[in-house]
Amino acid sequence: MSKRRKNILITGGNFTNQGAYLMLCAAAEQIRSRWGAQPVIAMQTGSERAKRWVGLDSLLEFPKLRIRVWGGNPERLSGLRHRMPFVVGSEIDAVFDVSGFVFSDEWAHLDLRRRADDLIRWSDRGVPVVLLPQAFGPLEQVTEPVADLLDSCELVYARDPDSARFLKGAARSRSAYEKIAVATDFTTALAPEEPRGLSHLRGMVPIVPNWNIAKRAAARGGSKDDYMRNLQEIVRVLRAHDYEVYGLCHEGGGDADLLHTLAGTCGGMPVIEGLDGRQSKWLLGQAPFIVSGRFHALVSALSQGVPGLVHGWSHKYKWLSEEYDVSGLVMDPYENPNSVDTFLSRRLGEIQRIRESVSELAIVKKAETEQMWDDIEKRIEL
């Protein structure tokens, strides 16, 4: 009798947000190489073509209909498996969550109780659950679901000290507290993929906006117009220093709208859309530096030794800049445009020195990521 193949479910990833895609790919690679297991994702996430491109099977479930297929004899549906590779719940051996940044008051309008319960359900069935490095908090409005999740998970990785502090404040017991560790973002070691027809962008500076910065402006003492004026001034100053710029869309429609508006107000610039996270990572690695409000665009650049001028809207940006010793490149996205020229002119003269420092730290961060996976592999034995 043949031994059943092992399967690890990845939750929280998707094919729309490029950061979520990078985490999905990074987790899938480690699942195959370290455990010899098959990575699995929810049936409703992405097309079958997209899943096959990454090498993912589907979990047979229909959550909108509240139908979850747990047991039974899946071999009876072998014909369907051939057309649409799937597994049922009883074939899942572990769950890795790659949500990135969702368990927070910032996203309290989402159904975080349901998200937590979906993970707790696996743990209740004896399936180990690991929360891979992500940002957490603040947690004042969502303490209970996060505390319940801490009780049930095998390991919980915070991406920064603030996130770890928020989690530890929600822990109800010593055992829950001791599950919490801090680890760098785990997409650092994921290899980029060169897209076709874009090699002419080498040496140009990508502008990567984030619609969240515009959406949350009022709560942070700014406005969408402030953000746009800031981006316009950055483009003007970079061009004055003989840098060519282009726009890179790292998520979806909201970011693309910002870029097209920016292009229309600064005399035009190329706007690149439709790439996946690995292709965007390649482009970011070809830049002298980047300007970004997207966390994983910054990680993709920094992990390849490329500095980033940081537009942040949560604590995760502050800590990422400290990890790579680029705190001096953090900019207020709502700052008076008149101060942008002075700030950039000073920093641009330091870019080569900063590149050398970032390149050295990138090697360290990749080693830290490998160590984290070593620790998980020792804990999750399949």
C-alpha positions as CSV (number, residue, x, y, z in Angstrom):
1,M,0.0,0.0,0.0
2,S,1.5,3.4,-1.1
3,K,2.0,6.1,1.4
4,R,-0.3,9.1,1.0
5,R,1.3,12.3,-0.3
6,K,1.6,15.0,2.3
7,N,-0.3,18.3,1.8
8,I,0.2,21.7,3.4
9,L,-2.6,24.3,3.0
10,I,-1.5,28.0,2.5
11,T,-4.0,30.5,3.7
12,G,-4.0,34.3,3.3
13,G,-2.3,34.4,-0.1
14,N,-3.8,35.4,-3.4
15,F,-2.9,36.3,-7.0
16,T,-4.1,39.9,-7.0
17,N,-1.9,41.7,-4.5
18,Q,1.7,41.2,-5.5
19,G,2.9,41.0,-1.9
20,A,0.4,38.2,-1.2
21,Y,1.6,36.5,-4.4
22,L,5.2,36.7,-3.4
23,M,4.4,35.1,0.0
24,L,2.3,32.4,-1.6
25,C,5.2,31.5,-4.0
26,A,7.8,31.6,-1.2
27,A,5.8,29.3,1.1
28,A,5.0,26.9,-1.8
29,E,8.8,26.6,-2.6
30,Q,9.7,25.8,0.9
31,I,6.8,23.3,1.3
32,R,8.1,21.3,-1.7
33,S,11.8,21.5,-0.9
34,R,11.7,21.0,2.9
35,W,8.8,18.6,3.4
36,G,8.4,17.1,0.0
37,A,4.8,18.0,0.3
38,Q,2.2,19.5,-2.1
39,P,1.2,23.1,-1.5
40,V,-2.6,23.6,-1.5
41,I,-4.7,26.8,-1.6
42,A,-8.5,27.4,-1.2
43,M,-10.5,26.5,-4.3
44,Q,-12.0,29.9,-4.7
45,T,-8.6,31.7,-4.7
46,G,-7.4,32.3,-8.2
47,S,-8.0,30.4,-11.5
48,E,-6.9,26.9,-12.1
49,R,-4.4,28.2,-14.6
50,A,-2.8,30.5,-12.1
51,K,-2.6,27.7,-9.5
52,R,-1.0,25.3,-11.9
53,W,1.6,28.0,-12.9
54,V,2.7,28.1,-9.2
55,G,2.1,24.3,-8.7
56,L,-0.8,24.5,-6.3
57,D,-3.6,22.1,-5.7
58,S,-7.1,23.2,-4.5
59,L,-8.8,22.5,-1.2
60,L,-12.3,21.1,-2.1
61,E,-14.6,23.4,-0.2
62,F,-17.4,26.0,-0.8
63,P,-17.3,28.4,2.1
64,K,-20.0,30.7,0.7
65,L,-22.3,27.8,0.7
66,R,-20.9,26.7,4.1
67,I,-19.8,23.4,2.6
68,R,-16.5,21.9,3.7
69,V,-15.5,18.5,2.4
70,W,-13.6,16.8,5.2
71,G,-13.5,13.0,4.8
72,G,-14.9,10.4,2.4
73,N,-12.9,8.5,-0.2
74,P,-11.4,11.1,-2.6
75,E,-10.2,8.4,-4.9
76,R,-13.8,7.9,-6.0
77,L,-13.4,11.3,-7.7
78,S,-10.1,10.6,-9.4
79,G,-11.5,11.7,-12.8
80,L,-12.3,15.1,-11.4
81,R,-8.9,15.3,-9.7
82,H,-7.2,14.8,-13.1
83,R,-9.0,17.9,-14.5
84,M,-8.8,20.0,-11.4
85,P,-6.3,18.8,-8.8
86,F,-7.8,19.0,-5.4
87,V,-7.6,17.6,-1.9
88,V,-10.2,17.2,0.9
89,G,-9.8,18.4,4.4
90,S,-8.7,15.1,5.9
91,E,-5.7,15.1,3.6
92,I,-4.3,18.4,4.9
93,D,-1.3,17.8,7.2
94,A,-0.4,21.4,8.2
95,V,-1.6,24.9,7.6
96,F,0.7,27.9,6.9
97,D,-0.9,31.3,7.0
98,V,0.6,34.1,4.9
99,S,-1.9,36.9,5.5
100,G,0.8,39.6,5.6
101,F,-1.2,42.3,7.6
102,V,-4.8,41.6,8.5
103,F,-5.1,41.0,12.2
104,S,-5.2,44.6,13.2
105,D,-7.6,47.4,14.2
106,E,-6.7,48.8,10.8
107,W,-8.8,46.0,9.2
108,A,-11.4,45.6,12.0
109,H,-14.1,46.2,9.3
110,L,-13.2,42.8,7.9
111,D,-14.6,39.6,9.5
112,L,-11.5,38.8,11.5
113,R,-13.5,36.6,13.8
114,R,-14.3,34.3,10.9
115,R,-10.7,34.4,9.7
116,A,-9.4,33.3,13.1
117,D,-12.1,30.6,13.4
118,D,-11.1,29.2,10.0
119,L,-7.6,28.6,11.3
120,I,-8.7,27.5,14.7
121,R,-10.9,24.8,13.1
122,W,-7.8,23.2,11.6
123,S,-6.0,23.2,15.0
124,D,-9.1,21.6,16.7
125,R,-8.8,18.7,14.2
126,G,-5.1,18.1,15.2
127,V,-3.6,19.9,12.2
128,P,-0.7,22.2,13.2
129,V,-1.1,25.9,12.2
130,V,1.8,28.3,11.7
131,L,1.4,32.0,11.2
132,L,4.4,32.9,9.0
133,P,5.9,36.4,9.4
134,Q,3.4,39.1,9.2
135,A,2.4,42.4,10.8
136,F,-0.1,42.5,13.7
137,G,-1.8,45.3,15.6
138,P,-2.9,47.4,17.1
139,L,-5.4,44.9,18.6
140,E,-7.7,46.9,20.8
141,Q,-10.8,46.1,18.7
142,V,-9.9,42.6,17.7
143,T,-8.2,41.2,20.9
144,E,-10.5,38.2,21.4
145,P,-10.1,36.5,17.9
146,V,-6.4,37.1,18.0
147,A,-6.1,35.7,21.6
148,D,-8.1,32.6,20.5
149,L,-5.8,32.2,17.6
150,L,-2.7,32.4,19.8
151,D,-4.1,29.6,22.0
152,S,-4.5,27.3,19.0
153,C,-1.5,27.9,16.8
154,E,1.7,25.9,16.8
155,L,4.0,28.9,16.0
156,V,3.3,32.6,15.4
157,Y,5.9,34.8,13.7
158,A,5.6,38.6,14.0
159,R,7.5,40.6,11.4
160,D,8.6,43.3,13.7
161,P,9.0,44.1,17.5
162,D,5.8,46.3,17.6
163,S,3.8,43.4,16.1
164,A,5.3,41.0,18.7
165,R,4.4,43.4,21.5
166,F,0.8,43.7,20.3
167,L,0.6,39.9,20.2
168,K,2.1,39.3,23.6
169,G,-0.3,41.8,25.0
170,A,-3.2,39.7,23.7
171,A,-1.7,36.3,24.9
172,R,-3.7,34.7,27.8
173,S,-1.2,32.2,28.9
174,R,2.6,31.6,29.1
175,S,2.3,28.9,26.5
176,A,0.6,31.3,24.1
177,Y,3.2,34.0,24.9
178,E,6.1,31.6,24.2
179,K,4.8,30.7,20.7
180,I,5.5,34.2,19.5
181,A,8.8,35.0,17.7
182,V,10.1,37.8,15.5
183,A,11.3,37.0,12.0
184,T,12.1,39.1,8.9
185,D,9.8,38.9,5.9
186,F,10.2,35.5,4.3
187,T,10.0,36.6,0.6
188,T,13.7,37.8,0.8
189,A,15.1,34.6,-0.6
190,L,12.5,34.2,-3.4
191,A,14.2,34.5,-6.8
192,P,12.8,37.1,-9.3
193,E,11.7,36.4,-12.8
194,E,12.7,38.6,-15.7
195,P,9.6,39.8,-17.6
196,R,9.7,40.1,-21.4
197,G,10.2,43.4,-23.1
198,L,11.1,45.6,-20.1
199,S,14.8,45.5,-20.0
200,H,14.9,49.1,-21.2
201,L,13.7,50.1,-17.7
202,R,17.0,49.1,-16.2
203,G,18.6,52.1,-14.4
204,M,15.3,54.0,-14.1
205,V,13.6,54.8,-10.8
206,P,10.2,53.1,-10.2
207,I,7.5,55.0,-8.4
208,V,5.2,52.5,-6.5
209,P,2.2,54.2,-4.9
210,N,-0.3,52.8,-2.4
211,W,-3.9,53.7,-2.5
212,N,-4.1,53.0,1.3
213,I,-2.0,56.1,1.9
214,A,-4.5,58.2,0.0
215,K,-7.5,56.5,1.6
216,R,-6.2,56.8,5.2
217,A,-4.9,60.4,4.8
218,A,-7.5,62.2,6.8
219,A,-6.9,60.1,9.9
220,R,-3.2,60.9,9.7
221,G,-3.5,64.7,9.2
222,G,-3.1,64.7,5.4
223,S,-5.2,64.4,2.3
224,K,-5.1,62.5,-1.0
225,D,-4.1,65.8,-2.7
226,D,-1.2,66.1,-0.3
227,Y,0.0,62.6,-1.3
228,M,-0.3,63.4,-5.0
229,R,1.5,66.7,-4.7
230,N,4.3,64.9,-2.8
231,L,4.6,62.3,-5.6
232,Q,4.6,65.0,-8.2
233,E,7.4,66.8,-6.5
234,I,9.4,63.6,-6.1
235,V,9.2,63.1,-9.9
236,R,10.2,66.7,-10.6
237,V,13.2,66.5,-8.3
238,L,14.4,63.2,-9.6
239,R,14.2,64.4,-13.2
240,A,16.1,67.5,-12.2
241,H,18.9,65.2,-10.9
242,D,18.8,63.4,-14.3
243,Y,16.9,60.3,-13.2
244,E,14.3,58.8,-15.5
245,V,11.2,57.5,-13.7
246,Y,8.3,55.2,-14.4
247,G,5.3,54.0,-12.5
248,L,5.0,50.4,-11.3
249,C,1.6,49.1,-10.2
250,H,2.2,46.6,-7.4
251,E,-1.5,45.8,-6.6
252,G,-4.6,46.7,-8.6
253,G,-7.0,49.3,-9.8
254,G,-6.5,51.8,-6.9
255,D,-2.7,51.9,-7.4
256,A,-3.1,52.1,-11.2
257,D,-5.5,55.0,-10.9
258,L,-2.9,56.9,-8.8
259,L,-0.2,56.2,-11.3
260,H,-2.2,57.3,-14.3
261,T,-3.2,60.5,-12.5
262,L,0.4,61.1,-11.6
263,A,1.6,60.5,-15.2
264,G,-1.0,63.0,-16.4
265,T,0.2,65.7,-14.1
266,C,3.9,65.4,-14.6
267,G,4.3,65.4,-18.4
268,G,3.8,61.7,-18.8
269,M,5.8,58.6,-17.8
270,P,5.6,54.9,-18.5
271,V,3.1,53.0,-16.3
272,I,3.8,49.3,-15.9
273,E,0.8,47.1,-15.0
274,G,-0.1,43.4,-15.1
275,L,3.1,41.9,-13.8
276,D,3.2,39.2,-11.1
277,G,5.2,39.7,-7.9
278,R,8.3,37.9,-9.1
279,Q,8.4,39.9,-12.3
280,S,8.0,43.1,-10.4
281,K,10.8,42.0,-8.1
282,W,13.1,41.7,-11.1
283,L,12.4,45.2,-12.2
284,L,12.9,46.6,-8.7
285,G,16.2,44.9,-8.6
286,Q,17.4,46.7,-11.7
287,A,16.8,50.2,-10.2
288,P,19.4,52.5,-8.6
289,F,16.8,53.0,-5.8
290,I,13.0,53.0,-5.6
291,V,10.2,55.2,-4.2
292,S,7.5,53.0,-2.7
293,G,4.5,53.0,-0.4
294,R,4.1,49.2,-0.9
295,F,5.7,47.0,1.8
296,H,6.6,44.1,-0.4
297,A,7.9,46.3,-3.2
298,L,10.3,47.7,-0.6
299,V,11.2,44.2,0.6
300,S,11.8,43.1,-3.0
301,A,14.2,46.0,-3.6
302,L,16.0,45.9,-0.3
303,S,16.5,42.2,-0.4
304,Q,18.4,42.7,-3.7
305,G,20.5,45.5,-2.3
306,V,18.4,48.4,-3.8
307,P,17.6,51.2,-1.4
308,G,14.0,52.5,-1.1
309,L,12.6,55.9,-0.3
310,V,9.8,54.9,2.0
311,H,6.2,56.2,2.1
312,G,4.6,54.4,5.0
313,W,1.2,54.3,6.7
314,S,1.7,51.7,9.5
315,H,4.4,50.5,11.9
316,K,5.5,47.8,9.6
317,Y,7.3,50.4,7.3
318,K,9.1,51.9,10.2
319,W,10.6,48.6,11.3
320,L,11.4,47.5,7.8
321,S,13.4,50.7,7.3
322,E,15.3,50.0,10.5
323,E,16.0,46.4,9.6
324,Y,17.8,47.6,6.5
325,D,19.3,50.7,8.1
326,V,17.4,53.1,5.8
327,S,15.5,55.0,8.4
328,G,16.9,58.2,6.9
329,L,15.0,57.4,3.6
330,V,11.6,57.4,5.3
331,M,9.4,60.3,4.0
332,D,6.1,61.7,5.2
333,P,3.7,61.0,2.2
334,Y,1.7,64.2,3.1
335,E,4.8,66.4,3.7
336,N,4.8,69.9,2.2
337,P,6.3,69.6,-1.3
338,N,8.6,72.5,-0.6
339,S,10.7,70.3,1.7
340,V,10.9,67.4,-0.7
341,D,13.7,69.0,-2.8
342,T,16.0,69.6,0.1
343,F,15.4,66.1,1.5
344,L,15.9,64.3,-1.8
345,S,18.9,66.3,-2.9
346,R,20.7,65.4,0.4
347,R,19.8,61.7,0.2
348,L,20.6,61.2,-3.5
349,G,24.2,62.1,-2.8
350,E,24.4,59.2,-0.3
351,I,22.7,56.5,-2.5
352,Q,25.9,54.6,-3.5
353,R,27.0,54.3,0.2
354,I,23.5,53.2,1.2
355,R,23.4,50.6,-1.6
356,E,26.6,49.0,-0.2
357,S,25.2,48.9,3.3
358,V,21.8,47.5,2.1
359,S,23.5,44.8,0.0
360,E,25.4,43.5,3.1
361,L,22.2,43.5,5.2
362,A,20.3,41.7,2.5
363,I,22.7,38.7,2.9
364,V,22.1,38.7,6.6
365,K,18.3,38.8,6.2
366,K,18.3,35.9,3.7
367,A,20.3,33.8,6.2
368,E,17.8,34.7,9.0
369,T,15.0,33.5,6.7
370,E,16.7,30.2,6.2
371,Q,17.1,29.8,9.9
372,M,13.4,30.5,10.5
373,W,12.5,27.8,8.0
374,D,14.9,25.4,9.7
375,D,13.1,26.0,13.0
376,I,9.7,25.4,11.5
377,E,10.9,22.2,9.8
378,K,12.1,20.9,13.2
379,R,8.7,21.7,14.7
380,I,6.5,20.5,11.9
381,E,7.4,16.9,11.2
382,L,5.2,15.3,8.6
